[in-house]
Amino acid sequence: MPSKPAPIKKAAKKEPEKKEETAPEPAPEPAAEPAPVEEAPAEAAPAEGEAPAEEPTSAPVDLFVEDKNDNSVTIIWSQPETIGDSGLDGYVIEVCKDGTEDWKAVNEDLQKSSRYVIKNQTTGDRLKIRVVAVNEGGRSPPVTLPEPVLVKEVADRPKVRLPRFLRQRYVAQVGEKVNLTVPFTGKPKPEVSWTKNGAALDPKRVNIRSTDRDSILFIRAAERDDSGVYEMCLKVEGFEDKASLTLQIVELPGPPASVKIVDTWGFNVALEWTAPKDNGNTEITGYTIQKADKKTGDWFTVLEHYHRLNATISDLIMGNTYKFRVFSENKCGMSESAAVSKEEAKILKTGIDYKPPDYKEHDFTEAPKFTTSLSDRATTVGYSTKLLCSVRGFPKPKIEWMKNQMIIGDDPKFRQICVQGICSLEIRKPGNFDGGVYSCRAKNDHGEAIISCKLDVKPVPDADKK
């Protein structure tokens, strides 16, 4: 028994040996393959180096439709994941109608960017679209949209994007330009319409200009009649959206209807007035009250931004007669005219006996006194000179000029001036005989004072004469 299984093991060993024999039979084939490699190794090496340079890129990725309308389709994609050493020359975009395999390139030149607009298509056609990358190695495998594309603009629900400042009441003054831009979205281009208070707009007053993205409401010179609720309506293929804005045109208010003096007592006056008939199309924010004395007629403001319809004016001056006027105020400013009281308010004098205090009058009288003396001077023949001094005294002293104890008087050679106590004597072009002792004498009822100085007149040097 044990001798029999042994040959079975050997047989088992022979079977793998046969398998080994069968294995070397294909071995000569790989041996034949290296033989040519050995015969031309130099030729195989460049073949390996050139092969990657001539390989095309992998297929572009992430192809999808970015936008479309009635005659064009915009597609975008990403570049291939594998480009290789030869780089990427561009892309070819091909299309064919659904149900056919007639692929045609739509770009004459290679597309460099990863975005392309397929133009001049027929509305309603279904197109299959694919993109191929091209380099020196040839065309890459294409990337194709999963489903055919219908050439038709994508309907986007219209939406009015009303700016924040128009969601509240928009206020403008009479005469101002109104230029309001309201953006919107929607595809295809929405049909835009405007109404005012539910009625059609007056084209003579309001101009509407609409683009693909916004609508502009323009009024060249606003009037109060332009106030109201304006509604903007967008329509796209059965979809609709609306938005409204309130426009308020305001101006200065009119004056109060009337002003009257209710009571007068002491130094006070009570006034009452009524609200203006015209508030300028906006609420009245206050009143300004002014008073005027009958003597001067000048108006002075006593109250500003006052909210009530009555007021008490105090601190008036006894013995004066007053008139009052009231202006209206709103957000545009103060009314151009005012309501003036027909009556006048007279502040009566009370029985007060005024006794002025006894003041001892001050005696301002003073004898003349020189505060600045004359100074000795020297001059040259033919050159005018001045003598100056200052004096005080009350009553104003009388000034006399003397030369060598002789009063000069009205001699035209001398010019005498005395202003504000400053006394001057101008000697015009003195000669050789004008030198001497000059004196100034001041006197009034309380005394006199005199001062003197010496004037030396020198001849012109001989050199100057030559």
C-alpha positions, 0 to 999 in steps of 0.5 A: 500500500505505501508503495502505490501512493509514491508514484502518484506523488511522482506523477503529481510532480511530473504534471507540474514539470509538464506545466513548466515545459509548457511555460518555456514554450511561450518563453521563446516568444519573449526571447524573440522580442528582445532579439530585435530590441538588441538588434536596434536598441538605438532605434527603440530608445528614440521611439520611446522618447517620441511616443509621449510627445505625440500622445493626445491629451485626455478628454476635457472635463466638466462640460456644461451649459452656462447660458442660452437664448433663442439663437445661441448656447454658451458652454464652459468646460475644464482642461484635461486632467492629463496634458503631457509634454506636448502641451495643449494647442486648443479645443474644437467644439462640435455639434450635431442635431439630435437624432443624427451623427453628423458632427460639425465643428463650429469654430474655424480656429482652435479655441484657446479658452475654456468657454465658447458661445455657439452662435447663429442657431435655429430656435427650437433645435435640439443640439448634441454638443461635444468638445475635443482637445487638440495637440501635436499628438492629435485629437483627444477623446471627446467630452459630450453633454449628457443630454441634447440642448434645446436652443431657447432662452431659459425663462427666468421669473421676473423680479423687481430689485427695488432699492432700499431708499425707494422702499420708503417715501421718496421726497423731492422739492418742486422744480427738482429733477427726479431720476429713479433707477429700478433694477430687475432680473428676468429672461427673456427681457421682461415687458416693463409697464408703469402706472400712477395711482392705478392709471397710465402715466402722462408721457408729457410729465413722466419719461420711462426708459427701460434696458435689459437690467433696469428701468428709469423713471425721469421727471425733468421738473417736479410738480406737486401733481407728480406726487402719488404711488407709482407701480412697476410691473414686469411680465415674462411668459406668464410670470409677473412681478410688481413693486410700488414706490411713493413719490412726494413732491413738496415745497415751502408752506404758506403763511399762517391764516391769521395772527391776533393779540389775545392779551397784554399785561405788564411786559408780556403779550399773548399771541394766537394764530391758525395753521396755514391753508397750504402746508407745502404737501408735507406736515408743518414742523414748527413756527417762527415768531418775530417782533418789531418796535414801532419806532424802529420797524426792525424785526427780531426773532423771539421764538424759533421752531415753535410747535404750538399755535399760541405763545407768550412773548415776555421781556418787552420794553416799557413804553414801546409799541409792538407788532408781531408776525409768524412764519410757518416751517416744514422740511423744505424751510420757512414760508416766504411770507408771514402773517402779521398781527393787525393789532398793536401791543403797547407796553404802558408805563407804570407810576414810578418816580425816578430820582436820579442820585446826586453826583458831585461833578468833577472839575476837569479844568486845568491850566496849560501844561506841556507834556513834551518839550521842544528840542534844539534843532539844526538844519541846512539852508533851503531844507524845511524843518519842523518843531514839535511839542505836546500840551494839555489843558482844559478849556483847550488852550490857545497856542502861539508861536514866537521867534526871538520873543516876537509872535510869528502870526500868519507869516506864510513862511511858517505853517502852524498845526495843533491837533489833539494837543500835538503842536507843530511849527514847519519852517519852509526852506529856511534862510540864513536869518531864520535861525534863533530861539523859537518859543511855543506859548499855551494859555487859557483862563487858568494860566499859561505855559511857555517852552523854547528851543534853539534853531541853528541854520547852517549854510550849504557847504562850498563843495555842494555849491561847486 
